Amino acid sequence: MQEYERHIIITNQGPIASARLKVIRLPTSWYGVVWESAGRYASFSQDRTDLNGGFAHLSDRDFLDRVQLVASFTQGIDFDFEEAL
């Protein structure tokens, strides 16, 4: 299991907002949360499938890019990383 926590900037939900991204990476699945405040957060996840090819082979940066893509696609949340990976 790996855990990632990053400062992010949400770029599409009204005014630009600072938030946190927390992701738990397991061998065949992952779970993420974008947390702006106690009343404004979203969770999303992905399991390995034949269609998505899994993510065990991905570098940290490529994996977090996948998380960013899934957040945009499933929750409509677009964000940029505030800190270097």
C-alpha positions as CSV (number, residue, x, y, z in Angstrom):
1,M,0.0,0.0,0.0
2,Q,1.2,3.5,-0.8
3,E,-0.3,6.8,0.3
4,Y,0.0,10.1,-1.5
5,E,-1.0,13.5,-0.2
6,R,-0.6,16.6,-2.3
7,H,-1.6,20.2,-2.3
8,I,-3.8,20.9,-5.3
9,I,-5.5,23.8,-7.0
10,I,-9.0,23.2,-8.2
11,T,-9.4,25.0,-11.5
12,N,-13.0,24.4,-12.6
13,Q,-15.5,24.6,-9.7
14,G,-16.1,28.4,-9.5
15,P,-13.2,30.5,-8.3
16,I,-9.8,28.8,-8.2
17,A,-9.6,27.0,-4.8
18,S,-6.8,25.4,-2.8
19,A,-7.5,21.8,-1.7
20,R,-5.8,18.5,-0.7
21,L,-5.6,15.3,-2.6
22,K,-5.2,12.1,-0.6
23,V,-4.9,8.7,-2.4
24,I,-4.5,5.2,-1.1
25,R,-2.9,2.9,-3.7
26,L,-3.4,-0.8,-3.3
27,P,-2.2,-3.6,-5.6
28,T,-5.4,-3.8,-7.6
29,S,-7.4,-0.7,-6.7
30,W,-7.0,2.8,-5.4
31,Y,-9.2,5.3,-3.5
32,G,-8.9,9.1,-3.6
33,V,-10.4,12.1,-1.9
34,V,-10.2,15.8,-3.0
35,W,-10.8,17.8,0.2
36,E,-11.5,21.5,0.0
37,S,-13.4,21.9,3.3
38,A,-15.6,19.9,5.7
39,G,-18.6,20.6,3.5
40,R,-16.9,20.4,0.1
41,Y,-15.1,17.2,-0.8
42,A,-15.4,14.3,-3.3
43,S,-14.2,10.7,-3.3
44,F,-13.6,8.5,-6.2
45,S,-11.8,5.2,-6.9
46,Q,-10.8,2.7,-9.5
47,D,-10.3,-1.0,-9.7
48,R,-8.0,-2.8,-12.1
49,T,-9.8,-4.1,-15.2
50,D,-8.7,-5.6,-18.5
51,L,-9.9,-2.4,-20.1
52,N,-7.9,0.1,-18.0
53,G,-4.8,-2.1,-17.9
54,G,-4.3,-1.6,-14.1
55,F,-1.8,0.7,-12.6
56,A,0.7,-1.4,-10.7
57,H,3.2,-0.7,-13.5
58,L,2.9,3.1,-13.4
59,S,5.4,5.4,-11.9
60,D,4.2,7.7,-9.1
61,R,3.8,10.6,-11.5
62,D,2.0,8.5,-14.1
63,F,-0.3,7.1,-11.4
64,L,-1.2,10.5,-10.1
65,D,-1.9,11.6,-13.6
66,R,-4.3,8.7,-13.8
67,V,-5.9,9.8,-10.6
68,Q,-6.2,13.3,-12.0
69,L,-7.9,11.9,-15.1
70,V,-10.4,9.8,-13.1
71,A,-11.3,12.7,-10.9
72,S,-12.1,14.8,-13.9
73,F,-14.0,12.1,-15.7
74,T,-16.0,10.8,-12.8
75,Q,-16.5,13.9,-10.6
76,G,-15.9,16.7,-13.0
77,I,-13.1,18.0,-10.8
78,D,-10.1,19.5,-12.7
79,F,-7.0,20.3,-10.7
80,D,-3.3,21.0,-10.9
81,F,-0.6,19.9,-8.5
82,E,0.8,22.7,-6.4
83,E,4.0,20.9,-5.4
84,A,6.6,19.1,-7.3
85,L,6.3,15.3,-7.4
